[in-house]
Amino acid sequence: MDIIVLLKQTFDTEEKIIIQDGIITEDGIKFIINPYDEYAVEQAIQLRDEHGGKVTVVSVGPDRTAEALRTALAMGADEAVLITDNRISADGHVVSQVLASFIAKESFDLILAGNFSVDQGAGQVAIRLAKLLNIPHAASVTKLEIKDQIAHVHRDAEGDLEVLELPLPALFTAQQGLNEPRYPSLPGIMKAKKKPFRQLNLDDLGLSPIPSATKRLDLSLPPARQAGTILKGELINQVSELIHLLRHESKVI
């Protein structure tokens, strides 16, 4: 079974976000594998160990993304592909088009990805990719089993559970609870150095720059939180003061 995992490198979730001139500064920032993508990598490795085949991790991003891909190789993935080009924007429409151009030429039975990335949170790339490749998909998967080229899945439906069967090839996005991602071992880290690692650009894929479908107009942190107000005095006076504040200061009523 040939499995492709879509991987993105994101800020460590414990990093403090600093914005300068409308841009998030990356100075001194630690980057990690997008946490939801770790579930996808782990599931791919488990399915490969059960059914045979190989796991290829693919990412579209800057050169530093190689570190995240090598971590996935150390976890147990077999191959890695980094598509990097300054002409590729971070727009979900663009990234999905680039991935589709590459994956359409590859052999695969299954594509796995994270439910969404913790930096953008749009959850668009994988679903767009499934549409471009014309394959079935299910998002937010919490259980995935393969039998006779049929995927049996459970998916989180905003608090409810859906049980689905989809024929392969298909695409699934991983939700928290699907598995417990492993840590790279020292032998795995050493083996990762010898595993195949390809780096491609738009020219290698035979693509011209793709116009973005979205444009960021502004980026800013939320306003600083103001100190709370403690109302004192008789209860009826507190209620009157609260209504006055909500109406004239907060303007919510």
MARDRENRO-419153 format. One record per residue (C-alpha): residue number from 1; x, y, z; residue in one letter. Coordinates in steps of 0.5 Angstrom, whole numbers, plus 2048, in hexadecimal, padded with zeros to 3 digits. Layout:
+-----+-----+-----+-----+----+
:   i :  px :  py :  pz : aa :
+-----+-----+-----+-----+----+
: NUM :   X :   Y :   Z :  a :
...
+-----+-----+-----+-----+----+
END
This chain:
+-----+-----+-----+-----+----+
:   i :  px :  py :  pz : aa :
+-----+-----+-----+-----+----+
:   1 : 800 : 800 : 800 :  m :
:   2 : 803 : 807 : 7FE :  d :
:   3 : 801 : 80C : 803 :  i :
:   4 : 802 : 814 : 802 :  i :
:   5 : 802 : 818 : 808 :  v :
:   6 : 801 : 820 : 807 :  l :
:   7 : 806 : 823 : 80C :  l :
:   8 : 806 : 82B : 80E :  k :
:   9 : 80C : 82E : 813 :  q :
:  10 : 808 : 833 : 818 :  t :
:  11 : 80A : 837 : 81E :  f :
:  12 : 80B : 833 : 824 :  d :
:  13 : 804 : 834 : 828 :  t :
:  14 : 808 : 837 : 82E :  e :
:  15 : 80B : 83C : 82A :  e :
:  16 : 809 : 844 : 82B :  k :
:  17 : 807 : 847 : 825 :  i :
:  18 : 80A : 84D : 823 :  i :
:  19 : 808 : 852 : 81D :  i :
:  20 : 80C : 857 : 81A :  q :
:  21 : 80A : 85C : 815 :  d :
:  22 : 804 : 857 : 813 :  g :
:  23 : 808 : 851 : 813 :  i :
:  24 : 809 : 84B : 818 :  i :
:  25 : 811 : 84B : 81A :  t :
:  26 : 814 : 845 : 81A :  e :
:  27 : 81B : 847 : 81D :  d :
:  28 : 81D : 842 : 822 :  g :
:  29 : 816 : 83E : 821 :  i :
:  30 : 816 : 836 : 822 :  k :
:  31 : 812 : 832 : 81D :  f :
:  32 : 80F : 82C : 81D :  i :
:  33 : 80B : 827 : 819 :  i :
:  34 : 804 : 829 : 819 :  n :
:  35 : 801 : 825 : 81F :  p :
:  36 : 7FB : 823 : 81B :  y :
:  37 : 800 : 820 : 816 :  d :
:  38 : 803 : 81C : 81B :  e :
:  39 : 7FD : 818 : 81B :  y :
:  40 : 7FD : 817 : 814 :  a :
:  41 : 804 : 815 : 814 :  v :
:  42 : 803 : 810 : 819 :  e :
:  43 : 7FD : 80D : 816 :  q :
:  44 : 801 : 80C : 810 :  a :
:  45 : 807 : 808 : 813 :  i :
:  46 : 802 : 804 : 817 :  q :
:  47 : 7FE : 802 : 810 :  l :
:  48 : 804 : 801 : 80C :  r :
:  49 : 807 : 7FC : 812 :  d :
:  50 : 800 : 7F8 : 811 :  e :
:  51 : 7FF : 7F8 : 80A :  h :
:  52 : 806 : 7F9 : 807 :  g :
:  53 : 808 : 7FF : 802 :  g :
:  54 : 80B : 805 : 803 :  k :
:  55 : 80A : 80C : 807 :  v :
:  56 : 80C : 813 : 803 :  t :
:  57 : 80B : 819 : 807 :  v :
:  58 : 80A : 81F : 802 :  v :
:  59 : 80B : 827 : 804 :  s :
:  60 : 80A : 82D : 800 :  v :
:  61 : 80E : 833 : 804 :  g :
:  62 : 815 : 836 : 805 :  p :
:  63 : 81B : 833 : 806 :  d :
:  64 : 81B : 832 : 80D :  r :
:  65 : 815 : 82D : 80C :  t :
:  66 : 81A : 828 : 80B :  a :
:  67 : 81B : 827 : 812 :  e :
:  68 : 814 : 825 : 814 :  a :
:  69 : 814 : 820 : 80E :  l :
:  70 : 81B : 81D : 811 :  r :
:  71 : 817 : 81D : 817 :  t :
:  72 : 812 : 819 : 814 :  a :
:  73 : 817 : 814 : 811 :  l :
:  74 : 81A : 813 : 818 :  a :
:  75 : 813 : 811 : 81A :  m :
:  76 : 813 : 80C : 815 :  g :
:  77 : 811 : 80F : 80E :  a :
:  78 : 814 : 80C : 808 :  d :
:  79 : 815 : 812 : 803 :  e :
:  80 : 814 : 819 : 803 :  a :
:  81 : 813 : 81F : 7FE :  v :
:  82 : 814 : 826 : 7FF :  l :
:  83 : 811 : 82B : 7FA :  i :
:  84 : 814 : 832 : 7FB :  t :
:  85 : 814 : 838 : 7F7 :  d :
:  86 : 813 : 83F : 7F9 :  n :
:  87 : 80E : 840 : 7F3 :  r :
:  88 : 809 : 83B : 7F7 :  i :
:  89 : 804 : 83F : 7FC :  s :
:  90 : 801 : 83C : 802 :  a :
:  91 : 7FA : 83D : 7FF :  d :
:  92 : 7F7 : 836 : 800 :  g :
:  93 : 7F4 : 837 : 7F9 :  h :
:  94 : 7FC : 837 : 7F6 :  v :
:  95 : 7FE : 832 : 7FB :  v :
:  96 : 7F9 : 82D : 7F9 :  s :
:  97 : 7FA : 82E : 7F2 :  q :
:  98 : 802 : 82D : 7F3 :  v :
:  99 : 801 : 826 : 7F7 :  l :
: 100 : 7FC : 824 : 7F2 :  a :
: 101 : 801 : 825 : 7EC :  s :
: 102 : 806 : 821 : 7F0 :  f :
: 103 : 801 : 81B : 7F3 :  i :
: 104 : 7FE : 81A : 7EC :  a :
: 105 : 804 : 817 : 7E9 :  k :
: 106 : 805 : 813 : 7EF :  e :
: 107 : 803 : 80C : 7F1 :  s :
: 108 : 7FE : 80C : 7F8 :  f :
: 109 : 7F9 : 808 : 7FB :  d :
: 110 : 7F8 : 80D : 801 :  l :
: 111 : 7F9 : 814 : 802 :  i :
: 112 : 7F9 : 817 : 80A :  l :
: 113 : 7F9 : 81E : 80C :  a :
: 114 : 7F8 : 822 : 813 :  g :
: 115 : 7F1 : 824 : 814 :  n :
: 116 : 7F4 : 82B : 814 :  f :
: 117 : 7FA : 82F : 815 :  s :
: 118 : 7FB : 833 : 81C :  v :
: 119 : 7FE : 839 : 818 :  d :
: 120 : 7F8 : 83A : 813 :  q :
: 121 : 7F3 : 836 : 815 :  g :
: 122 : 7EF : 836 : 80F :  a :
: 123 : 7EF : 82E : 80D :  g :
: 124 : 7EE : 830 : 806 :  q :
: 125 : 7F5 : 82C : 803 :  v :
: 126 : 7F3 : 825 : 803 :  a :
: 127 : 7EC : 826 : 802 :  i :
: 128 : 7ED : 82A : 7FB :  r :
: 129 : 7F3 : 825 : 7FA :  l :
: 130 : 7ED : 81F : 7FA :  a :
: 131 : 7E9 : 823 : 7F5 :  k :
: 132 : 7EF : 824 : 7F0 :  l :
: 133 : 7F1 : 81D : 7F0 :  l :
: 134 : 7E9 : 81B : 7F0 :  n :
: 135 : 7EA : 816 : 7F6 :  i :
: 136 : 7E5 : 815 : 7FC :  p :
: 137 : 7E7 : 818 : 802 :  h :
: 138 : 7E5 : 818 : 80A :  a :
: 139 : 7E7 : 81E : 80E :  a :
: 140 : 7E8 : 81D : 816 :  s :
: 141 : 7EA : 816 : 816 :  v :
: 142 : 7EA : 813 : 81D :  t :
: 143 : 7EB : 80B : 81B :  k :
: 144 : 7ED : 809 : 814 :  l :
: 145 : 7EE : 801 : 812 :  e :
: 146 : 7EF : 7FE : 80B :  i :
: 147 : 7EC : 7F8 : 809 :  k :
: 148 : 7EC : 7F5 : 802 :  d :
: 149 : 7ED : 7FC : 7FF :  q :
: 150 : 7E8 : 7FF : 803 :  i :
: 151 : 7E9 : 804 : 808 :  a :
: 152 : 7E5 : 804 : 80F :  h :
: 153 : 7E5 : 80A : 812 :  v :
: 154 : 7E2 : 80E : 818 :  h :
: 155 : 7E1 : 815 : 818 :  r :
: 156 : 7E0 : 81B : 81D :  d :
: 157 : 7DA : 81F : 81B :  a :
: 158 : 7DA : 824 : 820 :  e :
: 159 : 7D8 : 820 : 826 :  g :
: 160 : 7D5 : 81A : 822 :  d :
: 161 : 7D8 : 814 : 81F :  l :
: 162 : 7D7 : 812 : 817 :  e :
: 163 : 7D9 : 80B : 815 :  v :
: 164 : 7DB : 80B : 80D :  l :
: 165 : 7DE : 806 : 808 :  e :
: 166 : 7E2 : 809 : 802 :  l :
: 167 : 7E5 : 806 : 7FD :  p :
: 168 : 7ED : 807 : 7FC :  l :
: 169 : 7F0 : 80B : 7F9 :  p :
: 170 : 7EE : 810 : 7FE :  a :
: 171 : 7F0 : 816 : 802 :  l :
: 172 : 7EF : 817 : 80A :  f :
: 173 : 7F1 : 81C : 80F :  t :
: 174 : 7F3 : 81A : 816 :  a :
: 175 : 7EF : 81D : 81C :  q :
: 176 : 7F2 : 81C : 823 :  q :
: 177 : 7F1 : 816 : 826 :  g :
: 178 : 7F2 : 812 : 820 :  l :
: 179 : 7F9 : 80F : 823 :  n :
: 180 : 7FE : 811 : 828 :  e :
: 181 : 804 : 813 : 823 :  p :
: 182 : 80B : 810 : 825 :  r :
: 183 : 811 : 814 : 826 :  y :
: 184 : 817 : 813 : 822 :  p :
: 185 : 81C : 80E : 824 :  s :
: 186 : 824 : 80F : 824 :  l :
: 187 : 824 : 809 : 81F :  p :
: 188 : 81F : 80D : 81B :  g :
: 189 : 822 : 813 : 81B :  i :
: 190 : 828 : 810 : 818 :  m :
: 191 : 825 : 80C : 813 :  k :
: 192 : 821 : 812 : 811 :  a :
: 193 : 828 : 815 : 80E :  k :
: 194 : 828 : 810 : 809 :  k :
: 195 : 821 : 810 : 807 :  k :
: 196 : 81F : 813 : 800 :  p :
: 197 : 81D : 81A : 800 :  f :
: 198 : 81B : 81E : 7FA :  r :
: 199 : 81B : 825 : 7F9 :  q :
: 200 : 817 : 828 : 7F3 :  l :
: 201 : 815 : 82F : 7F1 :  n :
: 202 : 80F : 832 : 7EC :  l :
: 203 : 814 : 830 : 7E6 :  d :
: 204 : 815 : 829 : 7E8 :  d :
: 205 : 80D : 828 : 7E8 :  l :
: 206 : 80C : 82C : 7E1 :  g :
: 207 : 808 : 831 : 7E5 :  l :
: 208 : 808 : 839 : 7E4 :  s :
: 209 : 806 : 83D : 7EA :  p :
: 210 : 7FF : 83C : 7EC :  i :
: 211 : 7FB : 843 : 7EE :  p :
: 212 : 7F9 : 843 : 7F6 :  s :
: 213 : 7F1 : 842 : 7F7 :  a :
: 214 : 7F2 : 846 : 7FD :  t :
: 215 : 7F5 : 84C : 7FF :  k :
: 216 : 7F7 : 84E : 807 :  r :
: 217 : 7F5 : 855 : 808 :  l :
: 218 : 7F8 : 856 : 80F :  d :
: 219 : 7FA : 852 : 815 :  l :
: 220 : 7FB : 855 : 81C :  s :
: 221 : 7FA : 852 : 823 :  l :
: 222 : 7F4 : 853 : 827 :  p :
: 223 : 7F3 : 859 : 82B :  p :
: 224 : 7F6 : 859 : 832 :  a :
: 225 : 7F1 : 856 : 837 :  r :
: 226 : 7EF : 85C : 83C :  q :
: 227 : 7EE : 85B : 843 :  a :
: 228 : 7E8 : 858 : 846 :  g :
: 229 : 7E3 : 85D : 84A :  t :
: 230 : 7E0 : 85B : 850 :  i :
: 231 : 7D9 : 85D : 852 :  l :
: 232 : 7D8 : 85F : 859 :  k :
: 233 : 7D2 : 862 : 85D :  g :
: 234 : 7CB : 85F : 85D :  e :
: 235 : 7C9 : 85A : 858 :  l :
: 236 : 7C4 : 85E : 855 :  i :
: 237 : 7C9 : 864 : 854 :  n :
: 238 : 7CE : 85E : 851 :  q :
: 239 : 7C9 : 85C : 84C :  v :
: 240 : 7C7 : 863 : 84A :  s :
: 241 : 7CF : 864 : 849 :  e :
: 242 : 7D0 : 85E : 845 :  l :
: 243 : 7CA : 860 : 840 :  i :
: 244 : 7CD : 867 : 840 :  h :
: 245 : 7D4 : 864 : 83E :  l :
: 246 : 7D2 : 85F : 839 :  l :
: 247 : 7CE : 864 : 836 :  r :
: 248 : 7D2 : 86A : 835 :  h :
: 249 : 7D9 : 867 : 836 :  e :
: 250 : 7D9 : 860 : 833 :  s :
: 251 : 7D3 : 861 : 82F :  k :
: 252 : 7D1 : 85A : 82F :  v :
: 253 : 7CA : 85C : 830 :  i :
+-----+-----+-----+-----+----+
END
